[in-house]
């Protein structure tokens, strides 16, 4: 991979391995070990170890008895996690509907609105890594409702399903639809039209669990083919 500085080498190893995982070029059955990756990338173990540690934090790999492996939940586990995700997503707005004393942080939401308006004007290319950008929206929306523990739980769930959800962002129309729906939800919350915002969010995350599972099944099928 060339010499370069220690920092740039660490970044290069991390981004190369991350790209291979995000683009489905690493089979879920493949063993990811420091010696194997060091040899493949022609680097020492240190940048490989740091890359694997970052990928663990990203939720893209998990520790196993033999090293690391790409995280791919079973469909049953995925169904349960998606059901939990929808519950957590909706709760942020629902608690404000139920309790008038719960107010969203308008400044936080306006900043997020500006971020997504910029993306609407300069739409990113379809890329599996867009899932991390998408998660950022849901994290801000939840955090703005004022229950930090609720947000922490949502972040954890999203990390567990990231390896499958990332395949939902490989087409132009999915990116543009996501941007438009995020903008609609933010504007409704900022206008204090909370019941409408709750309906829009529910539609956005999947009106039924079956719709979400269809997407997940298709994504997992693509992962299996890529593997």
C-alpha positions in Angstrom: 0.0 0.0 0.0 3.0 2.3 -0.1 4.8 3.9 2.9 3.3 7.2 3.8 3.0 8.5 7.3 1.7 6.4 10.2 -1.5 8.4 10.3 -2.2 8.2 6.6 -1.4 4.5 6.6 -3.9 3.9 9.4 -6.5 5.8 7.5 -5.8 4.0 4.2 -6.1 0.6 5.8 -9.3 1.6 7.6 -11.0 3.1 4.5 -10.0 0.2 2.3 -11.3 -2.4 4.6 -14.4 -0.4 5.3 -15.1 0.1 1.6 -14.7 -3.7 1.0 -17.2 -4.4 3.8 -19.7 -1.7 2.7 -19.6 -2.9 -0.9 -20.3 -6.5 0.0 -16.9 -7.8 -1.0 -16.2 -9.4 2.4 -18.3 -12.6 3.0 -19.9 -12.8 6.4 -18.2 -16.2 6.7 -14.8 -14.8 6.1 -12.4 -14.7 9.0 -10.8 -11.3 9.6 -7.6 -11.7 11.5 -4.6 -9.3 12.0 -2.0 -11.7 10.4 -4.2 -12.3 7.3 -5.1 -8.7 6.7 -1.5 -7.5 7.4 -0.3 -9.9 4.7 -3.1 -8.9 2.3 -2.5 -5.1 2.7 1.3 -5.5 3.0 1.4 -3.5 6.3 2.3 -4.2 9.9 -0.3 -5.4 12.4 -0.7 -2.0 14.1 -2.7 -0.2 11.4 -4.8 -3.3 10.9 -5.5 -3.6 14.6 -6.6 0.1 14.7 -8.8 -0.3 11.6 -10.5 -3.3 13.1 -11.1 -1.4 16.3 -12.7 1.5 14.4 -14.8 -0.9 12.4 -16.0 -2.5 15.6 -17.1 1.0 16.9 -18.8 1.6 13.5 -20.9 -1.5 14.1 -19.6 -3.2 10.9 -17.6 -6.0 12.5 -17.9 -8.1 15.6 -15.4 -10.0 17.7 -15.4 -13.8 17.4 -13.4 -16.6 18.8 -11.0 -16.4 15.8 -10.8 -12.6 15.3 -13.5 -10.6 13.7 -16.3 -11.1 11.2 -18.8 -8.9 9.3 -21.9 -8.2 11.4 -25.0 -9.8 9.7 -28.0 -10.4 12.0 -30.3 -13.3 11.3 -33.7 -12.4 9.8 -35.4 -13.2 13.1 -33.0 -11.0 15.0 -33.4 -8.3 12.4 -37.2 -8.4 12.7 -36.9 -7.9 16.5 -34.4 -5.1 16.1 -36.4 -3.3 13.5 -39.5 -3.5 15.7 -37.5 -2.0 18.5 -36.1 0.7 16.2 -39.6 1.8 15.1 -40.8 1.9 18.8 -37.8 4.0 19.8 -38.1 6.3 16.7 -41.7 7.1 17.3 -41.4 7.5 21.1 -39.3 10.7 20.8 -42.2 12.6 19.2 -45.0 10.7 20.9 -43.7 11.8 24.4 -44.0 15.4 23.2 -47.6 14.7 21.9 -48.6 13.2 25.3 -46.9 15.8 27.5 -47.1 19.5 26.4 -44.2 20.3 28.8 -41.9 18.3 26.6 -40.4 20.7 24.0 -38.1 19.9 21.2 -34.8 21.7 21.0 -35.6 24.1 18.1 -32.0 25.2 17.6 -30.8 21.7 17.2 -33.6 20.9 14.7 -33.0 24.1 12.6 -29.3 23.2 12.3 -30.3 19.7 11.1 -32.8 21.2 8.7 -30.1 23.4 7.2 -27.9 20.4 6.8 -30.5 18.4 4.9 -31.5 21.5 2.7 -27.9 21.6 1.6 -28.1 17.9 0.7 -31.3 18.5 -1.2 -29.5 21.2 -3.3 -26.4 19.0 -3.8 -27.7 15.4 -3.7 -25.0 12.9 -2.6 -24.2 10.0 -4.9 -25.8 6.7 -3.9 -23.4 5.0 -1.5 -23.9 2.4 1.3 -22.1 4.7 3.7 -25.0 7.1 3.4 -26.6 5.0 6.1 -24.4 6.8 8.7 -25.6 10.2 7.5 -29.2 8.9 7.7 -28.6 7.6 11.3 -27.3 11.1 12.2 -30.8 12.6 11.3 -32.6 10.1 13.5 -30.2 10.6 16.3 -30.6 14.4 16.3 -34.4 14.1 16.0 -34.5 11.8 19.0 -32.0 13.8 21.0 -34.0 17.0 20.4 -36.9 15.5 22.2 -34.9 15.6 25.5 -34.6 11.9 26.6 -30.9 11.1 26.2 -31.4 7.5 27.3 -33.9 7.0 24.6 -31.5 8.3 22.0 -28.6 6.1 23.3 -30.9 3.1 22.9 -31.7 4.1 19.3 -28.1 4.6 18.4 -27.3 1.1 19.7 -30.1 -0.5 17.7 -29.1 1.4 14.5 -25.5 0.2 14.8 -26.7 -3.4 15.0 -28.8 -3.2 11.8 -26.4 -0.9 9.9 -24.8 -3.8 8.0 -28.2 -4.5 6.4 -29.7 -1.0 6.2 -26.7 0.3 4.3 -28.0 -1.6 1.2 -31.1 0.6 1.2 -29.0 3.5 -0.1 -27.6 2.2 -3.4 -30.1 3.9 -5.7 -30.7 7.6 -6.5 -34.4 7.6 -5.7 -33.8 6.2 -2.2 -31.4 9.1 -1.4 -33.7 11.8 -2.8 -36.8 10.3 -1.1 -34.9 10.1 2.3 -33.9 13.7 2.0 -37.4 14.9 1.2 -38.9 12.9 4.0 -36.4 14.1 6.5 -37.1 17.7 5.5 -40.9 17.2 5.9 -40.5 15.6 9.4 -38.2 18.4 10.6 -40.5 21.2 9.3 -43.6 19.6 10.9 -41.9 19.3 14.3 -40.6 22.9 14.1 -44.1 24.0 13.3 -45.3 22.2 16.4 -47.6 20.0 14.2 -46.6 16.9 16.2 -49.4 14.5 15.3 -48.6 15.0 11.6 -44.9 14.7 12.3 -45.5 11.4 14.1 -47.5 10.1 11.1 -44.8 11.2 8.7 -42.0 9.6 10.8 -44.0 6.4 11.1 -44.4 6.3 7.3 -40.7 7.1 6.9 -39.4 4.2 9.1 -41.9 1.8 7.6 -45.7 1.8 8.0 -45.5 -1.9 8.8 -42.8 -4.2 9.9 -43.4 -6.4 6.9 -42.4 -3.6 4.5 -39.2 -3.1 6.4 -38.5 -6.8 6.4 -39.0 -7.1 2.6 -36.3 -4.5 2.2 -34.0 -6.2 4.7 -34.6 -9.6 3.0 -33.7 -8.2 -0.4 -30.6 -6.4 1.1 -29.5 -9.7 2.7 -30.0 -11.5 -0.6 -27.7 -9.0 -2.3 -25.2 -9.4 0.5 -25.2 -13.2 0.0 -24.8 -12.8 -3.8 -21.9 -10.3 -3.3 -20.3 -12.7 -0.8 
